[in-house]
């Protein structure tokens, strides 16, 4: 989920736009999985990008 700084105030239109963007990205990821294509992700613990394949396998960048 998207984190927002505490001192930033968003209007209802801003929140709606944010919600639409999150849904759009979620739908794009799901379409990629259905097509069998890997999805690029980021691991904040390892601080590394990786590809996640539909079978759940992860391949980290070098």
matplotlib code that plots the C-alpha trace (Angstrom):
import matplotlib.pyplot as plt

x = [0.0, 1.1, 2.4, 1.6, 3.5, 1.5, 1.6, 0.2, -3.5, -5.1, -8.4, -11.1, -10.1, -6.5, -7.5, -9.7, -6.9, -4.5, -7.0, -7.4, -3.7, -3.3, -6.1, -4.5, -1.1, -2.8, -4.7, -1.6, 0.3, -2.6, -2.7, 1.0, 0.6, -2.2, -0.1, 2.8, 5.1, 7.3, 6.5, 9.3, 9.2, 11.4, 12.5, 12.9, 14.7, 17.4, 17.2, 17.2, 14.9, 13.8, 11.5, 8.6, 7.4, 3.8, 5.0, 6.3, 10.0, 12.0, 15.1, 17.1, 19.1, 22.8]
y = [0.0, 3.6, 5.4, 9.1, 11.6, 12.7, 16.4, 16.1, 16.6, 15.0, 16.0, 13.5, 13.7, 13.0, 9.9, 8.7, 9.2, 7.3, 4.5, 4.2, 4.1, 1.3, -0.7, -0.1, -1.4, -4.4, -5.2, -4.9, -7.3, -9.8, -9.6, -10.3, -13.4, -14.7, -14.3, -16.1, -13.1, -12.3, -9.2, -6.8, -6.2, -4.7, -6.4, -3.7, -6.0, -7.1, -3.7, -5.4, -5.7, -9.1, -10.8, -12.8, -15.6, -16.9, -20.1, -18.1, -18.3, -15.2, -14.2, -11.3, -8.9, -8.9]
z = [0.0, -0.6, 2.4, 2.7, 4.9, 8.0, 7.3, 3.7, 3.2, 0.2, -1.3, -2.1, -5.8, -4.9, -2.9, -5.8, -8.3, -6.0, -5.6, -9.3, -9.9, -7.3, -9.0, -12.4, -11.4, -9.6, -12.8, -14.9, -12.7, -12.8, -16.6, -16.8, -14.5, -16.7, -19.8, -18.1, -18.1, -15.2, -13.0, -11.9, -8.1, -5.4, -2.2, 0.5, 2.8, 0.3, -1.4, -4.8, -7.8, -8.9, -11.4, -10.0, -12.4, -12.4, -10.7, -7.7, -8.6, -7.9, -9.9, -8.4, -10.5, -10.4]

ax = plt.figure().add_subplot(projection="3d")
ax.plot(x, y, z, "-o")
ax.set_aspect("equal")
plt.show()
